[in-house]
Amino acid sequence: MILSMKPPYTITTEVLSLTASISEKLGEVKAHFLDKSSPNLRKRNKVKTIHSSLKIEGNTLSEEQITALLENKRVIGPKNDILEVLNAIEVYKKINSYAAFSVSSFKNAHQLLMNGLVEKPGSYRKEGVGIIHGKKIAHVAPPAENVPYLIKDLFDYIKTNEDPILIKSCVFHYEMEFIHPFIDGNGRMGRLWQTVLLMTQYPVFEYLPFESLISNTQEEYYKALMLSDQSANSTPFIEYLLGVIDNSLAELLAFNGRRLSTDERLEYMSELGINEFSRKDYMNIFKNISTATASRDLKKGVDKGILKVSGEKNKTRYALMT
């Protein structure tokens, strides 16, 4: 199969509906400041992302063990499993440095991700491969000699095609899996690079662990791949992955809407690191509190030395103490 500049897929009613739903949720995420950097949230979700992505590949380490490795603590476990996690930690540390539309950056990420796990990481395979799911051969990848130009065509598509990045990232994920450019690590590279592509427009995907939903719906993941293979069209996989993204955003918004104590809300504001805000801004973040509760929270923040206040009445502003 030789890819054209636009790989085969159809923008169905389901794709349009999911794209609209995701776009609406991304607007809410931005309005609630959930796309801002939060160190604790980022750390928790980095652990979830690494755990989920590697669990799909059979890694046995728990979230607690991955957290320990992230904190440079000693962990007992299979040598290769530990190395997989350490490599993934390094890759996700550098995720902002990868150039989403660069083949060389893509190969550099594979080199770091698979260092010590395969021969010549970052290099394309030189042999034919088949993907086995269960006891059956689920997919036979294109010949090794076709890989370089197939990947080049795929990167040309994501650089030049005008479809939304939400759709193109899903197409890239499927087509990369189909091409299977590396001898190993293709699944985790597909999931990683979809995140890198989404981050070009939506920073929240840096720490939104939609890979945990893929892990939780693994059978549907493989079924969507199989249906796309059978139809020579990535539409089933696009619909599946857009659904995963939509659910991930819904979970993030539900997390934000849960009932928190005053101290938890003030801690969350500190993590967001917003320099200055009004009571109205505060209530936009915590939608389920009243004006009186917001006023009490902010007064407590001032009394505890977490916040400093300036201005009066409707011009009152709050800032984090440094």
C-alpha positions in Angstrom: 0.0 0.0 0.0 1.5 3.3 -1.1 0.1 6.3 0.7 -1.2 9.3 -1.3 -0.8 12.8 0.1 -4.1 12.3 1.8 -4.5 8.8 3.4 -8.0 7.3 2.8 -10.6 8.3 5.4 -14.1 9.8 5.5 -15.3 12.7 7.6 -18.5 11.1 8.8 -21.4 12.6 10.8 -19.9 10.8 13.9 -16.5 12.4 13.2 -18.1 15.9 12.9 -20.2 15.4 16.0 -17.2 14.3 18.1 -15.0 17.1 16.8 -17.6 19.6 17.7 -18.0 18.1 21.2 -14.3 18.1 21.8 -13.9 21.7 20.6 -16.6 22.8 23.0 -14.9 21.0 25.9 -11.6 22.4 25.0 -13.2 25.9 25.2 -14.4 25.0 28.7 -11.0 23.7 29.7 -9.4 27.1 28.6 -12.1 29.1 30.4 -11.5 27.2 33.6 -7.8 27.7 33.3 -7.3 23.9 33.2 -4.8 24.2 30.3 -2.5 26.1 32.7 0.6 24.4 34.1 -0.1 22.6 37.4 3.0 20.8 38.7 1.1 18.3 40.9 -1.5 17.5 38.2 1.2 17.3 35.5 3.2 14.8 37.6 0.2 12.6 38.4 -0.9 12.5 34.8 2.6 11.9 33.5 2.6 8.8 35.7 -0.8 7.7 34.4 0.2 8.3 30.7 3.5 6.3 31.1 1.8 3.5 33.0 -1.1 3.3 30.5 1.0 3.4 27.4 3.5 0.8 28.6 0.8 -1.4 30.2 -0.7 -1.9 26.7 2.7 -3.3 25.7 2.8 -5.7 28.7 4.9 -3.7 31.2 4.2 -4.9 34.7 5.3 -1.9 36.8 2.6 -0.1 38.9 1.8 3.6 39.1 3.5 3.6 42.5 6.7 2.1 41.1 6.7 4.6 38.2 6.2 7.4 40.6 9.2 6.1 42.6 11.3 6.0 39.5 10.2 9.6 38.6 11.5 10.6 42.0 14.8 8.8 41.4 14.0 6.1 44.0 15.1 2.5 43.7 12.6 0.0 42.4 12.6 -3.8 42.2 11.2 -5.2 39.0 12.1 -6.8 35.7 15.1 -5.0 34.2 13.5 -4.3 30.8 10.3 -3.0 32.4 12.3 -0.6 34.5 14.3 0.5 31.5 11.1 1.1 29.5 9.8 3.4 32.2 13.1 5.3 32.6 13.2 5.8 28.9 9.6 7.0 28.8 10.2 9.4 31.6 13.1 11.0 29.7 10.9 11.2 26.5 8.0 12.9 28.3 10.5 15.3 30.0 11.5 16.5 26.5 8.0 16.4 25.0 7.9 20.2 24.4 11.1 20.0 22.5 9.9 17.7 19.7 9.1 19.2 16.3 5.7 17.7 15.5 6.1 17.8 11.7 9.8 16.7 11.6 10.7 13.1 10.6 14.1 13.5 12.3 12.5 14.6 15.5 10.2 11.6 15.3 13.1 9.2 14.9 15.1 10.9 17.7 12.1 10.3 20.1 12.1 6.6 19.1 15.9 6.5 19.7 15.4 7.7 23.3 12.2 5.7 23.9 13.8 2.4 22.9 17.4 3.0 23.9 18.8 -0.3 25.3 15.7 -2.2 24.3 16.3 -2.8 20.6 19.3 -2.7 18.2 19.7 0.6 16.5 16.8 2.5 18.1 15.7 5.4 15.9 16.3 3.5 12.7 13.7 2.0 10.4 13.3 -1.7 10.3 15.1 -3.7 7.6 12.9 -6.7 7.5 9.2 -7.6 7.0 7.0 -7.8 10.1 3.5 -9.1 11.0 1.5 -8.0 14.0 0.0 -10.8 16.0 -3.1 -10.2 18.2 -4.0 -13.2 20.3 -3.0 -16.2 18.2 -3.8 -14.7 14.8 -1.8 -12.5 12.5 -3.8 -9.2 12.6 -1.7 -7.2 10.1 1.2 -7.6 7.7 3.1 -4.4 7.4 4.4 -2.9 4.1 7.8 -4.1 2.9 10.8 -2.6 4.8 12.1 -0.9 1.6 8.8 1.2 1.4 9.0 2.6 4.9 11.1 5.7 4.3 8.9 7.2 1.7 5.7 6.1 3.3 6.7 8.0 6.5 7.8 11.0 4.4 4.4 11.0 2.7 2.6 10.7 6.0 4.6 13.7 7.4 3.9 15.7 4.2 0.2 15.0 4.8 0.1 16.3 8.4 2.1 19.4 7.4 0.1 20.4 4.3 -3.5 19.0 4.7 -6.1 21.5 6.0 -8.2 19.2 8.0 -8.3 19.9 11.8 -5.4 18.6 13.8 -7.8 16.6 15.9 -8.6 14.5 12.8 -5.0 14.5 11.4 -3.5 13.3 14.7 -5.8 10.3 14.6 -5.0 9.6 11.0 -1.3 9.8 11.8 -1.7 7.4 14.7 -3.4 4.8 12.5 -1.2 5.2 9.4 2.0 5.0 11.5 0.7 1.7 13.1 -0.1 0.4 9.6 3.3 1.3 8.2 5.0 -0.1 11.4 8.3 1.7 10.7 10.3 0.3 13.6 11.1 -3.2 14.7 9.5 -2.5 18.1 7.9 0.5 19.9 5.5 1.4 17.2 2.4 1.4 19.4 3.9 3.7 22.1 5.3 6.0 19.3 1.9 6.3 17.7 0.4 7.3 21.0 3.3 9.7 21.9 3.3 11.4 18.5 -0.5 11.9 18.5 0.0 13.8 21.8 2.9 15.8 20.3 0.7 16.7 17.3 -2.3 17.7 19.5 0.0 19.9 21.6 0.7 22.1 18.6 -2.7 23.7 19.1 -3.9 22.5 22.6 -1.3 22.6 25.4 -3.6 20.7 27.7 -2.7 17.4 26.0 0.7 17.6 27.5 -0.8 16.3 30.8 -4.1 14.9 29.8 -3.7 11.1 30.0 -6.1 10.0 27.3 -3.8 7.0 27.0 -5.4 5.7 30.2 -8.7 5.5 28.4 -7.0 3.6 25.5 -5.6 1.2 28.1 -9.1 0.8 29.6 -10.7 0.1 26.2 -7.9 -2.0 24.8 -10.2 -4.4 22.9 -11.9 -1.5 21.2 -8.5 -0.1 20.3 -7.5 -3.3 18.5 -10.9 -3.7 17.0 -10.8 -0.2 15.5 -7.4 -0.9 14.1 -8.7 -4.2 12.6 -11.8 -2.6 11.1 -9.7 0.2 9.5 -7.3 -2.4 8.1 -10.2 -4.4 6.7 -11.7 -1.4 5.0 -8.4 0.1 3.9 -9.7 3.3 5.5 -8.9 4.9 8.9 -12.4 6.2 9.6 -13.3 3.5 12.3 -10.0 4.3 14.1 -10.6 8.1 13.9 -14.1 7.7 15.4 -12.8 5.5 18.2 -9.9 7.9 19.1 -12.0 11.0 19.0 -14.4 9.3 21.4 -11.4 8.6 23.7 -10.3 12.2 23.6 -13.9 13.4 24.2 -14.2 11.2 27.2 -10.8 12.3 28.6 -11.9 15.9 28.4 -15.2 15.1 30.1 -13.3 13.4 32.9 -11.0 16.4 33.3 -14.0 18.8 33.5 -15.8 16.4 36.0 -12.6 16.5 38.1 -12.7 20.2 38.1 -16.3 20.3 39.1 -16.0 18.0 42.1 -16.6 19.5 45.6 -13.4 20.8 47.1 -12.7 22.3 50.5 -11.5 25.9 50.8 -7.9 24.8 51.4 -8.1 22.5 48.3 -9.4 25.3 46.2 -6.7 27.7 47.4 -4.0 25.1 46.8 -5.3 24.5 43.3 -5.1 28.3 42.6 -1.5 28.3 43.8 -0.7 25.4 41.4 -2.2 27.2 38.5 0.1 30.1 39.1 -2.2 32.8 37.8 -0.5 36.1 38.6 -3.6 38.2 39.3 -7.4 37.5 39.3 -10.7 38.8 40.5 -13.4 37.1 42.5 -15.3 36.6 39.2 -12.2 34.8 37.7 -12.1 32.6 40.8 -15.8 31.7 40.4 -15.2 30.9 36.7 -12.7 28.3 37.8 -14.9 26.8 40.6 -18.3 26.9 39.0 -20.2 25.2 41.8 -19.5 27.8 44.6 -21.6 30.8 45.5 -20.4 34.4 45.7 -20.4 34.2 49.5 -18.2 31.1 49.4 -15.8 32.7 47.0 -15.5 35.8 49.2 -14.9 33.6 52.3 -12.2 31.6 50.4 -10.4 34.7 49.2 -10.5 36.3 52.7 -9.0 33.1 54.2 -6.3 33.1 51.5 -5.4 36.7 52.5 -5.5 35.9 56.2 -3.3 32.8 55.7 -0.7 34.8 53.7 -1.4 32.8 50.5 -2.9 35.9 48.7 -2.5 39.6 48.7 -5.3 41.9 47.9 -5.5 45.3 46.2 -8.3 47.7 45.1 -11.8 48.0 46.4 -15.3 46.7 45.6 -15.7 45.7 42.0 -12.0 46.5 41.3 -10.6 44.2 44.0 -7.9 42.0 42.7 -6.0 39.1 44.3 -2.5 37.9 43.6 -0.4 35.0 44.9 2.2 35.8 47.5 5.7 35.0 46.2 
